[in-house]
Amino acid sequence: MANNKIDHPEAWAFFIEQARNIKKEPELKHLGKYRISEPNRSGKFIYADDTGILWNKFIQMWYKEDINSESLYGKIQYIVNNL
């Protein structure tokens, strides 16, 4: 069984700090029960009804090639592939 805290320590720390339960916010009810900021400083959010699905969507964004990524891997991949 995978352990996210061990396998992805930086991503897990960000996830734990940023993930929010939004069940009590009726205006966001249609988007999902949980949300987390996209890890690219865009100001956008990732939404899901399940924390496992939220984690899966988030981890894909975490490792995505992006110069503004909170992930060192994402920044390095962007630099290697674009500069």
Residue pairs with C-beta under 8 A, 6 or more apart in sequence:
4 11
4 12
4 15
4 55
5 12
8 59
8 62
10 71
10 72
11 39
11 58
11 59
11 62
11 71
14 39
14 62
14 70
15 36
15 55
15 58
18 36
18 37
19 34
19 35
19 36
19 51
19 54
19 58
20 34
20 35
20 36
21 33
21 34
22 28
22 29
22 31
22 32
22 33
22 34
22 35
22 47
23 29
23 33
28 35
28 47
31 47
32 47
32 48
32 49
32 54
33 48
33 49
33 50
34 47
34 48
34 49
34 50
34 51
34 54
35 45
35 46
35 47
35 48
35 54
36 45
36 46
36 54
36 58
37 43
37 44
37 45
37 46
38 44
38 45
38 46
38 61
39 58
39 61
39 62
39 69
39 70
39 71
39 74
40 61
40 64
40 66
40 68
40 69
40 70
40 74
41 68
41 70
42 68
46 54
46 57
46 58
46 61
47 54
48 54
48 57
62 69
62 70
62 71
62 73
62 74
63 71
63 73
63 74
64 74
65 74
65 77
65 78
65 81
66 74
66 75
66 78
67 75
67 78
67 79
67 82
69 75
69 78
